[in-house]
Amino acid sequence: MMGMKLEHASVVLTGAAGGIGAPTARALFAAGARLLLVGRHAGRLAALMRSLDPQAGDRSRVDVLAVDIGTPAGIEAVRSVALARHVNVLINNAGLASFGRLGALDEAHILQAVTTNLVAPMLLTRALLPGLQDQPAAAVLNVGSVLGRLALPGFSVYSATKFGLRGFSEALRRELAGTKVRVQYFGPRVTQTGFNSPEVEAYNQETGAGTDPPEVVAAALLTLLRSGAAERFLGVPEKYAVRVNGLAPAALDAAFKRHRLALPDA
Ligand SMILES: NC(=O)c1ccc[n+]([C@@H]2O[C@H](COP(=O)([O-])OP(=O)(O)OC[C@H]3O[C@@H](n4cnc5c(N)ncnc54)[C@H](OP(=O)(O)O)[C@@H]3O)[C@@H](O)[C@H]2O)c1
């Protein structure tokens, strides 16, 4: 298994200004990578740029791109800038939260969650793949979730997007085996960012979910990227739970009654 040398890497990071994206950007910068930071809000990206430690290197290695990756124009903008920067690492990190009983989720929200979490990473990967294949070593790292292997009440749509992203990653990894492009799936557990609404935080507290600070998650993402491994899930109980769930999901159904009862009413 060939790992990635970050000091020689040219990276596209989507969702860069978010809770996990920002410490990931700072860690990649400190590791010497060239960065293209993607998000929808220019102001948030500019603030992230200013937060990069000047002691850690030259900020001219970094560029920002404010686009919506849920649109064809956004995908095309990332593709053309990435090509000019000889990008060899794509980190699909942008994501949209979705929580609640299925009947309480409106149609526009469901479509946006599927577009942001699943369709956009697929289209971005497809758009960047020819450029990635021209590089001596390349990686596509998809930020999924523990909920991409273990689906919980209240996360039907979110889990579907993250299960889908895992299926996409697994198939593409096998499709590209023997090429220079690694495909990796990263599954954090609950991370302390603004991603989780007060309702989700109340549910997590009620169900005793383990959490990680975003800096720890960012460091784990870099470890996965450097290792070249196929997948990494965070949290020791979660690592076992996802394995058991993979073998006998129905056997675990009764274990999630507490989660069902912790859901807000529809
Ligand atoms: N936090 C958790 O508990 C947790 C756990 C497991 C996995 N994850 C996954 O980790 C990833 C990052 O989560 P986070 O906690 O950092 O969330 P976050 O703080 O809400 O950040 C998400 C980022 O995605 C960007 N984004 C959303 N839609 C976009 C679009 N259409 N085009 C471009 N950018 C878009 C947002 O950028 P702007 O709003 O600035 O445009 C934002 O910076 C997500 O994929 C999430 O599913 C999170």
The ligand as an SDF file (V2000), in Angstrom:
LIG
                    3D

 48 52  0  0  0  0  0  0  0  0999 V2000
  -19.6510   17.0240   12.8650 N   0  0  0  0  0  0  0  0  0  0  0  0
  -19.9310   15.7410   12.9760 C   0  0  0  0  0  0  0  0  0  0  0  0
  -20.4690   15.2720   14.0010 O   0  0  0  0  0  0  0  0  0  0  0  0
  -19.5860   14.7980   11.8620 C   0  0  0  0  0  0  0  0  0  0  0  0
  -19.4850   13.4270   12.1410 C   0  0  0  0  0  0  0  0  0  0  0  0
  -19.1790   12.5450   11.1110 C   0  0  0  0  0  0  0  0  0  0  0  0
  -18.9740   13.0190    9.8370 C   0  0  0  0  0  0  0  0  0  0  0  0
  -19.0960   14.3700    9.5830 N   0  0  0  0  0  0  0  0  0  0  0  0
  -18.8910   14.8220    8.2040 C   0  0  0  0  0  0  0  0  0  0  0  0
  -17.7520   15.6600    8.1720 O   0  0  0  0  0  0  0  0  0  0  0  0
  -17.8820   16.6320    7.1260 C   0  0  0  0  0  0  0  0  0  0  0  0
  -17.6240   18.0200    7.6830 C   0  0  0  0  0  0  0  0  0  0  0  0
  -18.5320   18.2620    8.7400 O   0  0  0  0  0  0  0  0  0  0  0  0
  -18.3680   19.4970    9.7420 P   0  0  0  0  0  0  0  0  0  0  0  0
  -18.6820   19.0050   11.0960 O   0  0  0  0  0  0  0  0  0  0  0  0
  -17.0880   20.2030    9.4800 O   0  0  0  0  0  0  0  0  0  0  0  0
  -19.6110   20.4020    9.2500 O   0  0  0  0  0  0  0  0  0  0  0  0
  -19.7170   22.0040    9.0500 P   0  0  0  0  0  0  0  0  0  0  0  0
  -18.9700   22.7010   10.1190 O   0  0  0  0  0  0  0  0  0  0  0  0
  -21.1570   22.3010    8.8700 O   0  0  0  0  0  0  0  0  0  0  0  0
  -18.9560   22.2240    7.6880 O   0  0  0  0  0  0  0  0  0  0  0  0
  -19.4950   21.7540    6.4760 C   0  0  0  0  0  0  0  0  0  0  0  0
  -18.8880   22.5580    5.3680 C   0  0  0  0  0  0  0  0  0  0  0  0
  -19.4330   22.1020    4.1250 O   0  0  0  0  0  0  0  0  0  0  0  0
  -19.5560   23.2330    3.2790 C   0  0  0  0  0  0  0  0  0  0  0  0
  -20.6200   23.0550    2.3040 N   0  0  0  0  0  0  0  0  0  0  0  0
  -21.8880   22.6080    2.5410 C   0  0  0  0  0  0  0  0  0  0  0  0
  -22.5880   22.5950    1.3990 N   0  0  0  0  0  0  0  0  0  0  0  0
  -21.7410   23.0360    0.4230 C   0  0  0  0  0  0  0  0  0  0  0  0
  -21.8710   23.2370   -0.9690 C   0  0  0  0  0  0  0  0  0  0  0  0
  -23.0260   22.9860   -1.6080 N   0  0  0  0  0  0  0  0  0  0  0  0
  -20.8030   23.7180   -1.6670 N   0  0  0  0  0  0  0  0  0  0  0  0
  -19.6410   23.9790   -1.0440 C   0  0  0  0  0  0  0  0  0  0  0  0
  -19.4460   23.7870    0.2850 N   0  0  0  0  0  0  0  0  0  0  0  0
  -20.4880   23.3280    0.9920 C   0  0  0  0  0  0  0  0  0  0  0  0
  -19.8860   24.4070    4.2160 C   0  0  0  0  0  0  0  0  0  0  0  0
  -19.2860   25.5570    3.6630 O   0  0  0  0  0  0  0  0  0  0  0  0
  -19.9490   27.0030    3.7040 P   0  0  0  0  0  0  0  0  0  0  0  0
  -21.2010   26.9330    4.5600 O   0  0  0  0  0  0  0  0  0  0  0  0
  -18.8840   27.8480    4.2090 O   0  0  0  0  0  0  0  0  0  0  0  0
  -20.2290   27.1850    2.2890 O   0  0  0  0  0  0  0  0  0  0  0  0
  -19.1590   24.0460    5.4940 C   0  0  0  0  0  0  0  0  0  0  0  0
  -17.9370   24.7110    5.5810 O   0  0  0  0  0  0  0  0  0  0  0  0
  -19.2940   16.4430    6.5550 C   0  0  0  0  0  0  0  0  0  0  0  0
  -19.2190   15.6760    5.3720 O   0  0  0  0  0  0  0  0  0  0  0  0
  -20.0150   15.6620    7.6460 C   0  0  0  0  0  0  0  0  0  0  0  0
  -21.0510   14.8770    7.1170 O   0  0  0  0  0  0  0  0  0  0  0  0
  -19.3770   15.2640   10.5630 C   0  0  0  0  0  0  0  0  0  0  0  0
  1  2  1  0
  2  3  2  0
  2  4  1  0
  4  5  1  0
  4 48  2  0
  5  6  2  0
  6  7  1  0
  7  8  2  0
  8  9  1  0
  8 48  1  0
  9 10  1  0
  9 46  1  0
 10 11  1  0
 11 12  1  0
 11 44  1  0
 12 13  1  0
 13 14  1  0
 14 15  2  0
 14 16  1  0
 14 17  1  0
 17 18  1  0
 18 19  2  0
 18 20  1  0
 18 21  1  0
 21 22  1  0
 22 23  1  0
 23 24  1  0
 23 42  1  0
 24 25  1  0
 25 26  1  0
 25 36  1  0
 26 27  1  0
 26 35  1  0
 27 28  2  0
 28 29  1  0
 29 30  1  0
 29 35  2  0
 30 31  1  0
 30 32  2  0
 32 33  1  0
 33 34  2  0
 34 35  1  0
 36 37  1  0
 36 42  1  0
 37 38  1  0
 38 39  2  0
 38 40  1  0
 38 41  1  0
 42 43  1  0
 44 45  1  0
 44 46  1  0
 46 47  1  0
M  CHG  2   8   1  16  -1
M  END
$$$$
